Amino acid sequence: MMVTMADPGAQAPLPLTERRRLQTQLEIAHCAAELFAARGASAVTAEDIANAAGISLRTFYRYFRTKEEAVAPMLAGGVRDWIHDLARGPRDLPAAEALERSARRALSRTDRAGVDSLRLTHQLFRAIPGDPGLESVWFRIVNDTEEALVGVLRDLMGPDADPLDVRLMAVAGNTAMRIAIQNWADSDAASGNDGTPAEIVARCIRTLTAGLRPPQG
């Protein structure tokens, strides 16, 4: 199954059956992420994930083609929440500042669901490097994220913005988020101001968008 980013501006309520389907996918994704983080992807089978999720193997394959794709709803959901937050933000901020604020919020959630998601993401990203299946899923999400960011940033930067600047801003934001999460996962500094993912992503965005910010003075 191919999991792609939804339209950031689409807010129409989903039918009940669709909401249930997405919730089931997310529950399976969390089970898969827990197993991959604990054992490594190579030691986990689709049947292991199905058992952990309390479903049959046949049901698992109705939702996902491979065991690695099972984590896509969790990863894509976090990205989608970030982009929706960016799209709903104030229109009077420079795009780079709006991008930084939304990225900080995405990586510093304090609600239970957000804390659990960040914990799982932190653990899962230690299992992704070197695993072709998980890397393929993540790279696809990264690509979809860039395209979604272009759409939102085009609106934030206005009709007169150079399309190249819009694209570069999207690349900067996407790269900053990817680097921040991977850097955080690679380190043991899960606490402390300089080691939090929110602080890392802010530093990355400031560095990567420096040439795209309006000159001061």
C-alpha positions as a printed Julia matrix, in Angstrom:
217×3 Matrix{Float64}:
   0.0     0.0    0.0
   1.27    3.46  -0.91
   0.98    6.04   1.86
   1.19    9.65   0.66
   0.75   13.06   2.21
  -2.79   14.41   2.22
  -3.63   17.86   0.88
  -2.66   20.23   3.75
  -5.69   22.38   3.12
  -8.2    19.54   3.06
 -10.27   19.67   6.25
 -13.49   17.93   5.14
 -14.61   15.32   7.72
 -13.91   11.75   6.74
 -16.61    9.05   6.66
 -16.72    6.81   9.72
 -15.43    3.77   7.81
 -12.43    5.77   6.58
 -11.67    7.04  10.08
 -11.76    3.49  11.39
  -9.47    2.3    8.6
  -6.94    5.05   9.33
  -7.1     4.34  13.06
  -6.47    0.64  12.46
  -3.5     1.5   10.23
  -2.07    3.76  12.92
  -2.46    1.1   15.61
  -0.64   -1.41  13.41
   2.04    1.21  12.7
   2.7     1.74  16.4
   3.02   -2.01  16.97
   5.44   -2.3   14.05
   7.52    0.64  15.27
   7.75   -0.84  18.78
   8.93   -4.17  17.39
  11.42   -2.67  14.93
  12.84   -0.44  17.65
  13.2    -3.33  20.09
  14.52   -6.04  17.76
  15.62   -4.42  14.52
  13.6    -4.78  11.33
  15.41   -7.9   10.12
  14.33   -9.83  13.21
  10.64   -8.91  12.85
   8.15  -10.58  10.52
   4.79   -9.38   9.25
   3.25  -12.15  11.35
   4.95  -10.73  14.46
   3.39   -7.34  13.76
  -0.02   -8.86  13.09
   0.11  -10.8   16.36
   1.15   -7.71  18.3
  -1.71   -5.74  16.74
  -4.24   -8.51  17.43
  -5.11   -9.07  13.79
  -4.66  -11.9   11.31
  -1.8   -11.96   8.84
  -4.38  -11.76   6.05
  -5.77   -8.56   7.56
  -2.27   -7.12   7.85
  -1.72   -7.61   4.12
  -5.01   -5.9    3.35
  -3.44   -2.73   4.75
   0.24   -3.08   3.87
   2.26   -4.79   1.16
   5.39   -5.2    3.3
   6.28   -5.19   6.97
   8.35   -2.02   6.53
   5.42   -0.08   5.08
   3.53   -0.66   8.31
   5.36    2.25   9.98
   4.46    4.74   7.24
   1.16    5.94   8.79
   2.92    6.9   12.01
   5.76    8.76  10.29
   3.51   10.43   7.72
   1.0    11.39  10.4
   3.58   13.34  12.36
   4.69   15.17   9.23
   1.1    15.88   8.23
   0.35   17.41  11.65
   3.4    19.66  11.27
   2.36   20.89   7.84
  -1.24   21.46   8.9
   0.05   23.55  11.83
   2.23   25.58   9.47
  -0.72   26.16   7.12
  -2.91   27.4   10.0
  -0.26   29.78  11.38
  -0.26   33.6   11.31
   0.17   35.21   7.89
   2.22   38.17   9.1
   5.39   36.22   9.89
   8.33   35.75   7.51
   8.17   32.25   6.05
  11.41   31.13   7.72
  10.16   32.22  11.14
   6.78   30.53  10.6
   8.61   27.38   9.52
  10.79   27.43  12.63
   7.87   27.99  15.0
   5.79   25.18  13.53
   8.77   22.78  13.51
   9.51   23.58  17.15
   5.9    22.83  18.11
   5.92   19.59  16.13
   8.99   18.35  18.01
   8.04   19.54  21.5
   4.52   18.24  21.98
   3.5    17.58  25.59
   0.17   15.82  25.07
   0.18   12.07  25.7
  -0.23   11.1   22.04
   2.52   13.53  21.02
   4.94   12.34  23.69
   4.35    8.7   22.74
   4.82    9.49  19.06
   8.1    11.33  19.67
   9.36    8.49  21.86
   8.58    5.92  19.19
  10.07    8.07  16.44
  13.26    8.5   18.47
  13.54    4.73  18.89
  12.52    3.83  15.34
  15.08    6.14  13.75
  17.83    4.08  15.34
  16.56    1.09  13.35
  16.15    2.82   9.97
  19.78    3.42   8.87
  21.11    0.43   6.95
  17.71   -1.19   6.46
  16.72   -0.81   2.79
  13.01   -1.39   3.38
  12.65    1.18   6.15
  14.91    3.65   4.32
  12.71    3.37   1.23
   9.58    4.15   3.27
  11.24    7.13   4.94
  12.69    8.56   1.71
   9.25    8.39   0.1
   7.76   10.32   3.02
  10.58   12.88   2.8
   9.82   13.41  -0.89
   6.08   13.77  -0.26
   6.79   16.21   2.56
   8.78   18.52   0.32
   5.93   18.71  -2.19
   3.4    19.42   0.57
   5.64   22.13   2.02
   5.94   23.82  -1.37
   2.17   24.17  -1.52
   1.87   25.68   1.96
   4.9    27.95   1.64
   3.75   29.25  -1.74
   0.65   30.54   0.03
   2.61   31.93   3.0
   5.21   33.69   0.85
   2.62   35.28  -1.42
   1.97   35.39  -5.16
   5.04   37.52  -5.87
   7.48   35.04  -4.31
  10.07   33.57  -6.66
   9.13   29.89  -7.21
  12.79   28.99  -6.7
  12.79   30.69  -3.29
   9.63   28.8   -2.36
  11.23   25.51  -3.38
  14.45   26.3   -1.53
  12.5    27.22   1.62
  10.64   23.9    1.4
  13.89   21.99   0.92
  15.44   23.82   3.88
  12.51   23.07   6.18
  12.28   19.44   5.09
  16.02   18.89   5.43
  16.12   20.61   8.82
  13.38   18.33  10.16
  15.07   15.22   8.77
  18.48   16.15  10.16
  17.06   17.12  13.54
  15.22   13.85  14.02
  18.16   11.73  12.85
  20.67   13.71  14.93
  18.46   13.32  17.99
  18.05    9.61  17.36
  21.8     9.16  16.91
  22.56   10.81  20.23
  21.67    9.93  23.79
  20.81   13.56  24.56
  17.06   13.19  24.81
  16.89   16.05  27.3
  18.57   19.39  27.88
  18.06   22.53  25.81
  20.8    21.89  23.27
  19.85   18.24  22.79
  16.09   18.43  22.33
  14.8    17.86  18.81
  13.03   21.24  18.94
  16.3    23.06  19.57
  18.12   21.06  16.92
  15.48   21.76  14.27
  15.47   25.47  15.09
  19.24   25.64  14.65
  19.02   23.73  11.36
  16.28   25.97   9.96
  18.13   29.16  10.89
  21.29   27.88   9.21
  19.64   26.5    6.08
  17.37   29.5    5.48
  19.97   32.2    6.23
  20.37   33.07   2.56
  16.6    33.18   2.04
  15.76   35.59   4.86
  15.16   39.26   4.03
  18.28   41.37   4.68
  18.22   43.23   8.01
  18.41   47.03   8.22
